[in-house]
């Protein structure tokens, strides 16, 4: 297969609404019925992570193992010929000769785009610099669908935190548009979504978008989503303005049990992990705090891979 014929997920919008519905269907099936142990027999995923990862990397590795396949990969340049001067593109091209798909996280903003041009197999963008965590959308949608236990279509979403600098949020919001959702954001008064992200979401069908204070909408939303405050591990050391970091630390008030008293009994609290200080530990025991439950990372990773590889899941 030529490079041009391969389907990649560089941007979250590389998958359409029908595609997300199918990925969610597959994921919910895996959650309910378990993962067939021979579904990906003979398949290999390469996990190339040049930045830290706890959830995403392990989701793809575990998913492929449980489905009967295997994985290869690295967590940096030291073990690669990149340490000798080989280009990023040549490394990607070589790995695409070994594996059936590649899960990539890299600090360069254009890394996923460059990888897609060099790869013979699907590239899954697991964090391309500060731009997007494209496959994180599928993981988040499946988690929300699983725990909300009602259709995502038209859901009212509240976002609290720093969406301007959170790459998962920037990938998610345009897809919220595909589901006709309503969106209310407390950006601490300083960190709004990039205008192009808002525009894409509205073009995709977002029902409404407004900025407000958390206390004014926390009791109205179906889902409250909290972003990570600081972006250590995403922005290169010394590249994030110190004054902005101090502003976040001063403005970001952690979610507490008092906030939970204001939420509806049927609402859920989600977080774009990892948590550092954004939600008090005392909130974890609340049944609506789905970030502290067993999230379907493995099932979502497998749903994405089988969808991209054209593996049938009846």
C-alpha positions as CSV (number, residue, x, y, z in Angstrom):
1,X,0.0,0.0,0.0
2,X,1.3,3.5,-0.9
3,X,1.8,6.2,1.6
4,X,-1.0,8.2,-0.1
5,X,-3.7,5.4,0.4
6,X,-3.3,5.0,4.2
7,X,-5.9,6.5,6.6
8,X,-4.2,8.4,9.4
9,X,-5.5,10.2,12.4
10,X,-3.4,13.3,12.4
11,X,-6.3,15.6,13.4
12,X,-9.4,14.5,15.3
13,X,-11.3,15.6,12.3
14,X,-9.7,12.9,10.2
15,X,-12.6,10.8,11.5
16,X,-16.2,11.8,10.7
17,X,-19.3,11.4,12.9
18,X,-20.1,8.0,11.4
19,X,-16.5,6.9,12.2
20,X,-16.8,8.1,15.9
21,X,-20.1,6.3,16.2
22,X,-18.5,3.1,15.0
23,X,-15.5,3.5,17.3
24,X,-17.8,4.0,20.2
25,X,-19.9,1.0,19.2
26,X,-16.9,-1.2,19.1
27,X,-15.6,0.1,22.4
28,X,-18.9,-0.4,24.2
29,X,-19.0,-4.0,22.8
30,X,-15.5,-4.7,24.1
31,X,-16.5,-3.3,27.5
32,X,-19.6,-5.4,27.6
33,X,-18.5,-8.7,26.0
34,X,-14.7,-8.6,26.5
35,X,-11.9,-8.5,23.9
36,X,-11.6,-11.4,21.5
37,X,-8.2,-12.9,22.1
38,X,-7.6,-13.5,18.4
39,X,-9.1,-10.3,16.9
40,X,-5.6,-8.9,16.0
41,X,-3.7,-12.1,15.7
42,X,-0.5,-11.4,13.8
43,X,-0.8,-7.6,14.0
44,X,1.8,-5.3,15.6
45,X,1.5,-1.7,16.8
46,X,4.6,0.4,17.2
47,X,4.3,2.8,20.1
48,X,6.8,5.7,19.5
49,X,6.6,8.0,22.4
50,X,9.2,10.8,22.6
51,X,7.3,12.4,25.6
52,X,6.0,10.8,28.8
53,X,2.8,8.8,28.8
54,X,1.0,6.7,31.3
55,X,-2.4,6.0,29.7
56,X,-2.2,6.4,26.0
57,X,0.9,4.3,25.3
58,X,-0.2,1.5,27.6
59,X,-3.7,1.6,26.1
60,X,-2.4,0.7,22.6
61,X,0.2,-1.8,23.9
62,X,-2.3,-3.6,26.2
63,X,-5.1,-3.6,23.6
64,X,-2.9,-5.3,21.0
65,X,-1.7,-7.9,23.4
66,X,-5.2,-8.7,24.7
67,X,-6.4,-9.0,21.1
68,X,-3.7,-11.5,20.2
69,X,-1.2,-9.2,18.6
70,X,2.0,-7.6,19.8
71,X,3.8,-4.3,20.1
72,X,7.3,-2.8,19.5
73,X,8.4,0.7,20.4
74,X,10.6,3.2,22.2
75,X,10.3,5.9,24.8
76,X,12.9,8.4,23.4
77,X,15.7,8.7,20.9
78,X,18.5,7.1,22.8
79,X,17.8,3.6,21.6
80,X,17.3,4.6,17.9
81,X,19.6,5.6,15.1
82,X,18.2,9.1,15.6
83,X,20.9,9.3,18.2
84,X,23.4,8.9,15.3
85,X,21.7,11.5,13.2
86,X,19.0,9.6,11.4
87,X,16.0,11.8,10.5
88,X,12.6,11.6,12.2
89,X,11.0,10.8,8.8
90,X,13.4,7.9,8.1
91,X,12.7,6.5,11.5
92,X,9.0,6.6,10.9
93,X,9.4,5.0,7.5
94,X,11.5,2.2,8.9
95,X,9.0,1.5,11.8
96,X,6.2,1.4,9.3
97,X,7.9,-1.5,7.6
98,X,7.9,-3.4,11.0
99,X,4.4,-2.6,12.2
100,X,0.7,-2.4,11.1
101,X,0.1,0.9,12.7
102,X,2.0,3.5,14.7
103,X,1.0,5.4,17.9
104,X,3.1,8.5,18.0
105,X,3.8,11.2,20.6
106,X,6.4,13.8,19.8
107,X,7.2,17.3,21.0
108,X,7.2,18.9,17.5
109,X,3.9,20.6,16.6
110,X,4.1,19.2,13.1
111,X,5.3,15.8,14.0
112,X,2.1,13.9,13.2
113,X,1.8,15.5,9.8
114,X,5.4,14.7,8.9
115,X,5.0,11.1,10.1
116,X,1.9,10.6,8.0
117,X,3.8,11.7,4.9
118,X,6.6,9.2,5.6
119,X,4.6,6.1,6.9
120,X,3.2,3.2,5.0
121,X,0.8,2.4,7.8
122,X,-1.7,4.4,9.8
123,X,-0.3,7.1,12.1
124,X,-2.3,7.7,15.3
125,X,-1.5,11.2,16.7
126,X,-1.2,10.7,20.5
127,X,0.1,14.2,21.1
128,X,1.7,16.3,18.4
129,X,3.6,19.0,20.3
130,X,1.1,21.5,21.7
131,X,-1.4,21.1,18.8
132,X,-3.6,18.1,19.3
133,X,-4.0,14.7,21.0
134,X,-6.2,13.4,18.2
135,X,-6.8,9.8,19.3
136,X,-7.5,11.1,22.8
137,X,-10.9,12.1,21.4
138,X,-12.0,8.5,20.9
139,X,-10.8,7.6,24.3
140,X,-12.7,10.4,25.9
141,X,-15.9,9.9,23.9
142,X,-16.0,6.2,24.8
143,X,-15.5,7.0,28.5
144,X,-18.3,9.6,28.5
145,X,-20.6,7.3,26.6
146,X,-19.9,4.4,29.0
147,X,-20.5,6.4,32.2
148,X,-23.2,8.9,31.1
149,X,-25.3,5.9,30.0
150,X,-27.4,8.0,27.6
151,X,-26.7,9.4,24.1
152,X,-24.0,12.0,23.7
153,X,-26.0,13.8,21.1
154,X,-27.0,17.2,22.3
155,X,-25.3,16.8,25.7
156,X,-24.5,20.0,27.7
157,X,-20.7,20.1,28.4
158,X,-19.0,22.3,30.9
159,X,-15.2,22.8,30.7
160,X,-13.2,24.3,33.5
161,X,-9.5,25.1,33.3
162,X,-7.1,26.1,30.5
163,X,-8.6,25.0,27.1
164,X,-6.3,27.3,25.2
165,X,-3.2,25.3,26.0
166,X,-4.7,21.8,26.5
167,X,-4.1,19.8,23.3
168,X,-6.8,17.2,24.2
169,X,-9.4,19.9,24.6
170,X,-8.4,21.5,21.3
171,X,-9.0,18.1,19.6
172,X,-12.2,17.4,21.4
173,X,-14.2,20.6,21.0
174,X,-14.6,20.3,17.1
175,X,-15.9,16.8,17.6
176,X,-18.4,18.0,20.2
177,X,-19.7,20.0,17.3
178,X,-20.4,16.8,15.4
179,X,-22.6,15.6,18.2
180,X,-24.6,18.9,18.4
181,X,-23.5,19.6,22.0
182,X,-23.8,22.7,24.0
183,X,-20.6,24.1,25.5
184,X,-20.0,26.4,28.5
185,X,-16.4,27.3,29.5
186,X,-14.8,28.8,32.5
187,X,-11.3,29.5,31.2
188,X,-10.1,31.3,34.4
189,X,-10.7,34.5,32.5
190,X,-7.5,34.2,30.5
191,X,-7.2,30.9,28.5
192,X,-10.0,30.7,25.9
193,X,-10.1,28.2,23.1
194,X,-8.2,29.3,19.9
195,X,-10.6,31.0,17.6
196,X,-10.0,28.4,14.8
197,X,-11.0,25.7,17.2
198,X,-14.3,27.5,18.0
199,X,-14.9,28.1,14.4
200,X,-14.4,24.5,13.5
201,X,-16.7,23.3,16.2
202,X,-19.5,25.7,15.1
203,X,-19.0,24.7,11.5
204,X,-19.4,21.0,12.6
205,X,-22.7,21.8,14.3
206,X,-22.0,22.9,17.9
207,X,-25.3,24.0,19.2
208,X,-24.0,26.8,21.4
209,X,-20.8,28.1,23.1
210,X,-20.4,30.6,25.8
211,X,-17.9,31.6,28.5
212,X,-19.1,32.0,32.1
213,X,-18.0,31.4,35.7
214,X,-18.1,27.8,36.9
215,X,-20.6,28.5,39.7
216,X,-23.1,29.8,37.1
217,X,-23.3,26.6,35.1
218,X,-22.1,23.7,37.3
219,X,-25.6,22.7,38.2
220,X,-26.9,22.7,34.6
221,X,-24.4,20.5,32.7
222,X,-24.5,16.8,31.9
223,X,-20.8,16.5,32.0
224,X,-18.2,18.7,33.7
225,X,-14.8,18.3,32.2
226,X,-11.7,19.6,34.0
227,X,-8.5,20.2,32.1
228,X,-5.0,19.8,33.4
229,X,-3.8,23.2,34.7
230,X,-0.1,23.4,33.8
231,X,1.3,21.7,30.7
232,X,4.6,20.3,32.0
233,X,5.8,17.6,29.6
234,X,4.1,19.2,26.6
235,X,5.8,22.6,26.2
236,X,9.6,22.4,26.0
237,X,11.4,23.4,29.2
238,X,11.5,27.2,29.5
239,X,9.1,27.7,26.5
240,X,5.9,28.4,28.6
241,X,5.8,31.9,30.0
242,X,6.5,32.1,33.7
243,X,3.9,34.8,34.2
244,X,1.2,32.6,32.6
245,X,2.2,29.7,34.8
246,X,1.9,31.9,37.9
247,X,-1.5,33.2,36.7
248,X,-2.8,29.6,36.4
249,X,-1.6,28.7,39.8
250,X,-3.3,31.7,41.3
251,X,-6.6,31.4,39.3
252,X,-7.2,27.6,39.2
253,X,-9.3,26.7,42.2
254,X,-9.4,22.9,42.6
255,X,-12.8,21.1,42.3
256,X,-14.0,20.2,45.8
257,X,-16.8,18.3,47.5
258,X,-18.6,21.7,47.8
259,X,-18.6,21.9,44.0
260,X,-20.0,18.4,43.8
261,X,-23.0,19.4,45.9
262,X,-24.0,21.8,43.2
263,X,-23.8,19.2,40.4
264,X,-26.9,17.3,39.3
265,X,-27.2,13.7,40.6
266,X,-27.2,12.3,37.1
267,X,-24.2,14.5,35.9
268,X,-20.6,13.2,35.7
269,X,-17.3,14.7,36.5
270,X,-14.5,14.0,34.0
271,X,-10.9,15.0,33.9
272,X,-8.3,15.2,31.1
273,X,-5.6,13.4,33.0
274,X,-3.1,13.4,34.6
275,X,-4.3,15.2,37.7
276,X,-1.8,17.3,39.5
277,X,-3.8,19.6,41.7
278,X,-7.0,20.3,39.8
279,X,-9.4,18.1,41.8
280,X,-9.2,17.5,45.5
281,X,-8.6,13.8,46.5
282,X,-11.8,14.0,48.6
283,X,-13.9,14.1,45.4
284,X,-12.6,10.7,44.2
285,X,-15.1,8.8,46.2
286,X,-18.1,10.6,44.6
287,X,-19.7,8.1,42.2
288,X,-20.0,10.8,39.6
289,X,-16.2,11.3,39.5
290,X,-15.6,9.0,36.5
291,X,-11.8,9.8,36.3
292,X,-11.4,7.8,39.5
293,X,-13.2,4.7,38.1
294,X,-11.7,2.1,35.8
295,X,-11.7,3.9,32.5
296,X,-11.9,1.9,29.2
297,X,-8.5,3.0,27.8
298,X,-7.7,-0.5,26.5
299,X,-11.1,-0.9,24.8
300,X,-10.9,2.5,23.2
301,X,-7.3,1.9,21.9
302,X,-8.5,-1.3,20.4
303,X,-11.6,0.3,18.9
304,X,-9.4,2.9,17.1
305,X,-6.8,0.4,15.8
306,X,-9.3,-2.1,14.5
307,X,-11.3,0.7,12.8
308,X,-8.2,2.1,11.1
309,X,-6.9,-1.4,10.1
310,X,-10.3,-2.4,8.7
311,X,-10.7,-5.3,11.1
312,X,-14.4,-6.3,11.3
313,X,-16.0,-6.2,14.7
314,X,-19.5,-7.7,14.3
